[in-house]
Amino acid sequence: MKADNMIPPDQFIAELEKLRAEHRKEFPFRRDVGKTKQEEGEAKRKNHLGGSDNHRFEGERYLNCTDKSVRRKQLRKLVDEGGLTTFGGKVPSHPMLDRLGSREFGLTEEEIHRLEKADPLPEKLIVRGWWVNLNRTQHWAVAIGSGMVVEGEKKVNPEHEQKEIEEMKKDYSAMGVKNIGNAVWFRAEHAGVDIDHADFNEAVVKRFVDTPKLREAMRQAFILRLQNQGF
């Protein structure tokens, strides 16, 4: 039952986006520049520690969803994340795209596999634990809606995202990276598909985050997800 004093769904989305805008004033996304190829490789080794949690949280959302139409769309999202190659398409899974990019900076498949099976850094373990737990235990609409934070970045400022990808290509070319396409594929794929995912997340919030309790949970999830970016 909706409370009479609740703001309309579109206004609630605007409220969440205002939280993002205020946060980004103090903590703007900045791409590291001036790295050598070796330094970029070391950053990627650090990123691979503990493996990807992508399928874990997307799967939790699918398992918990009780609305058939949303569950079907979440399944499609799992296909996007898990790789269109499974069904005859040309795009591998997002974790595989990440690995392909890392190999352009000197990492071998064996090294990546070893890193992914190792423990993540303590701070990353804390953030991942919170993140997977949120998607496992919160109402499924809040869990799906929390995807607005990362995926929504590409929607609110697509020109900035495309500019950064072009700058990455130039930087990587100057480093002597041979396959620029593989090196930026992970970022480029997200720049496109994440906009569709952000629209899906917003639609779920508008329709199903419809009580004061759920909206407060959504606010808290949105703020915490903003704050843990970069770990």
C-alpha positions as CSV (number, residue, x, y, z in Angstrom):
1,M,0.0,0.0,0.0
2,K,1.5,3.3,-1.0
3,A,1.7,6.1,1.5
4,D,-0.2,9.2,0.5
5,N,2.8,11.5,1.1
6,M,5.2,9.5,-1.1
7,I,6.7,11.5,-4.0
8,P,6.0,10.3,-7.6
9,P,8.4,7.6,-9.0
10,D,10.1,10.0,-11.5
11,Q,10.8,12.4,-8.7
12,F,12.3,9.7,-6.5
13,I,14.6,8.7,-9.4
14,A,15.6,12.4,-9.6
15,E,16.3,12.4,-5.9
16,L,18.7,9.5,-6.3
17,E,20.4,11.1,-9.2
18,K,20.9,14.2,-7.1
19,L,22.7,12.1,-4.5
20,R,25.0,11.0,-7.4
21,A,25.6,14.5,-8.5
22,E,26.5,15.7,-5.1
23,H,28.9,12.8,-4.5
24,R,30.6,13.3,-7.8
25,K,31.4,17.0,-6.9
26,E,33.7,15.7,-4.2
27,F,34.7,12.4,-5.7
28,P,34.7,12.7,-9.5
29,F,35.7,9.7,-11.6
30,R,39.2,10.1,-12.8
31,R,41.1,7.8,-15.1
32,D,44.7,7.3,-14.2
33,V,46.9,8.9,-16.8
34,G,50.7,8.8,-17.3
35,K,51.0,5.1,-16.5
36,T,53.5,2.9,-18.2
37,K,52.5,-0.4,-19.7
38,Q,54.1,-2.2,-16.8
39,E,52.2,0.0,-14.3
40,E,48.9,-0.7,-16.1
41,G,49.7,-4.4,-15.9
42,E,50.3,-4.2,-12.2
43,A,47.0,-2.4,-11.7
44,K,45.3,-5.2,-13.6
45,R,46.9,-7.9,-11.5
46,K,45.5,-6.2,-8.4
47,N,42.1,-6.0,-10.0
48,H,42.1,-9.7,-10.7
49,L,42.8,-10.7,-7.1
50,G,39.8,-12.8,-5.8
51,G,38.1,-13.0,-9.2
52,S,34.9,-11.3,-10.4
53,D,31.7,-11.2,-8.4
54,N,29.6,-10.2,-11.4
55,H,27.7,-13.5,-11.8
56,R,27.2,-13.8,-8.1
57,F,25.2,-10.7,-7.5
58,E,23.3,-10.8,-10.8
59,G,22.3,-14.4,-10.0
60,E,21.1,-13.5,-6.6
61,R,18.8,-10.9,-8.1
62,Y,17.4,-13.4,-10.5
63,L,16.8,-16.1,-7.9
64,N,15.1,-13.7,-5.5
65,C,12.8,-12.0,-8.1
66,T,9.1,-12.9,-7.8
67,D,7.7,-10.9,-10.7
68,K,7.7,-13.0,-13.9
69,S,8.2,-10.1,-16.3
70,V,11.1,-8.7,-14.4
71,R,12.6,-12.1,-13.8
72,R,12.6,-12.7,-17.6
73,K,14.4,-9.4,-18.2
74,Q,16.9,-10.2,-15.4
75,L,17.6,-13.5,-17.2
76,R,18.4,-11.5,-20.3
77,K,20.8,-9.4,-18.3
78,L,22.5,-12.5,-17.0
79,V,23.0,-13.5,-20.7
80,D,24.5,-10.1,-21.4
81,E,26.9,-10.4,-18.5
82,G,27.6,-14.1,-18.9
83,G,28.4,-13.9,-22.6
84,L,26.5,-13.9,-25.9
85,T,29.0,-16.5,-27.1
86,T,27.1,-19.1,-25.1
87,F,24.2,-18.7,-27.5
88,G,26.1,-18.2,-30.8
89,G,26.8,-14.5,-30.4
90,K,30.2,-12.7,-30.7
91,V,30.6,-11.1,-27.2
92,P,32.3,-13.1,-24.5
93,S,31.3,-12.8,-20.8
94,H,32.3,-9.6,-19.1
95,P,34.9,-11.4,-16.9
96,M,36.4,-12.8,-20.1
97,L,36.6,-9.4,-21.7
98,D,38.4,-8.2,-18.6
99,R,40.9,-11.1,-19.0
100,L,41.4,-10.4,-22.7
101,G,42.3,-6.8,-21.9
102,S,44.7,-7.8,-19.2
103,R,46.6,-10.1,-21.5
104,E,47.5,-7.1,-23.7
105,F,49.5,-5.9,-20.7
106,G,51.6,-9.0,-20.2
107,L,49.4,-11.1,-18.0
108,T,49.1,-14.7,-19.0
109,E,46.0,-16.8,-18.8
110,E,47.7,-19.0,-16.1
111,E,48.6,-15.9,-14.0
112,I,45.1,-14.5,-14.3
113,H,43.7,-17.8,-13.2
114,R,46.0,-18.0,-10.2
115,L,45.2,-14.4,-9.2
116,E,41.4,-15.0,-9.4
117,K,41.7,-18.0,-7.1
118,A,43.7,-16.0,-4.6
119,D,42.2,-13.9,-1.8
120,P,41.3,-10.4,-2.6
121,L,42.7,-7.4,-0.7
122,P,41.1,-7.0,2.8
123,E,39.3,-3.8,1.8
124,K,38.0,-5.3,-1.4
125,L,36.8,-8.4,0.6
126,I,34.8,-6.2,2.9
127,V,33.1,-4.3,0.1
128,R,32.4,-7.4,-1.9
129,G,30.9,-9.1,1.2
130,W,28.6,-6.2,1.7
131,W,27.7,-6.0,-1.9
132,V,26.8,-9.7,-2.4
133,N,25.0,-9.7,0.9
134,L,22.8,-6.8,-0.2
135,N,21.8,-8.5,-3.4
136,R,21.1,-11.7,-1.5
137,T,19.1,-10.3,1.5
138,Q,17.5,-7.1,0.4
139,H,14.2,-7.0,-1.5
140,W,14.9,-7.9,-5.1
141,A,13.6,-4.6,-6.4
142,V,16.1,-2.7,-4.2
143,A,18.9,-5.1,-5.3
144,I,18.2,-4.6,-9.0
145,G,17.7,-0.9,-8.5
146,S,21.1,-0.6,-6.8
147,G,22.6,-1.3,-10.2
148,M,21.6,2.3,-11.1
149,V,24.8,3.4,-9.4
150,V,27.5,1.9,-11.7
151,E,25.5,1.2,-14.8
152,G,23.8,4.6,-14.5
153,E,27.1,6.4,-14.8
154,K,27.2,5.6,-18.5
155,K,23.6,6.8,-18.9
156,V,24.0,10.2,-17.2
157,N,27.2,11.1,-19.0
158,P,27.6,9.0,-22.2
159,E,29.8,11.7,-23.9
160,H,32.3,11.5,-21.1
161,E,32.5,7.8,-21.3
162,Q,33.1,7.8,-25.0
163,K,35.8,10.5,-24.6
164,E,37.6,8.4,-22.0
165,I,37.5,5.3,-24.2
166,E,39.1,7.3,-27.1
167,E,41.8,8.6,-24.7
168,M,42.5,5.1,-23.5
169,K,43.0,4.0,-27.1
170,K,45.6,6.8,-27.6
171,D,47.4,6.0,-24.3
172,Y,47.5,2.3,-25.0
173,S,48.8,2.9,-28.5
174,A,51.6,5.0,-27.1
175,M,52.4,2.2,-24.7
176,G,52.9,-0.2,-27.6
177,V,49.8,-2.3,-26.9
178,K,49.2,-4.4,-30.0
179,N,45.5,-5.2,-29.9
180,I,43.8,-2.0,-28.8
181,G,40.4,-3.5,-29.5
182,N,40.9,-6.2,-26.9
183,A,42.5,-3.7,-24.5
184,V,39.4,-1.5,-24.4
185,W,36.7,-4.1,-25.2
186,F,35.6,-4.4,-21.6
187,R,35.1,-0.7,-21.2
188,A,33.5,-0.2,-24.6
189,E,31.0,-3.1,-24.1
190,H,29.9,-1.6,-20.8
191,A,29.5,1.9,-22.4
192,G,26.8,0.5,-24.6
193,V,25.0,-2.3,-22.7
194,D,25.0,-0.6,-19.4
195,I,22.7,2.1,-20.7
196,D,20.0,-0.5,-21.4
197,H,20.7,-2.0,-18.0
198,A,20.3,1.3,-16.3
199,D,16.9,1.8,-18.0
200,F,15.9,-1.6,-16.7
201,N,17.0,-0.8,-13.2
202,E,15.1,2.5,-13.2
203,A,12.0,0.9,-14.4
204,V,12.1,-1.7,-11.6
205,V,12.6,1.1,-9.0
206,K,9.7,3.1,-10.4
207,R,7.3,0.2,-10.3
208,F,8.3,-1.9,-7.3
209,V,10.2,0.3,-4.8
210,D,6.8,1.7,-3.8
211,T,6.8,1.9,0.0
212,P,8.6,4.3,2.5
213,K,10.5,1.3,3.8
214,L,11.7,0.1,0.4
215,R,12.6,3.7,-0.7
216,E,14.7,4.2,2.4
217,A,16.5,0.9,1.8
218,M,17.0,2.1,-1.8
219,R,18.5,5.4,-0.7
220,Q,20.9,3.6,1.7
221,A,22.0,1.1,-1.0
222,F,22.5,3.9,-3.5
223,I,24.6,6.0,-1.1
224,L,26.8,3.0,0.1
225,R,27.3,1.8,-3.5
226,L,28.5,5.3,-4.5
227,Q,30.9,5.4,-1.6
228,N,32.5,2.0,-2.3
229,Q,33.3,2.6,-5.9
230,G,37.0,2.3,-6.6
231,F,37.6,-0.6,-4.2
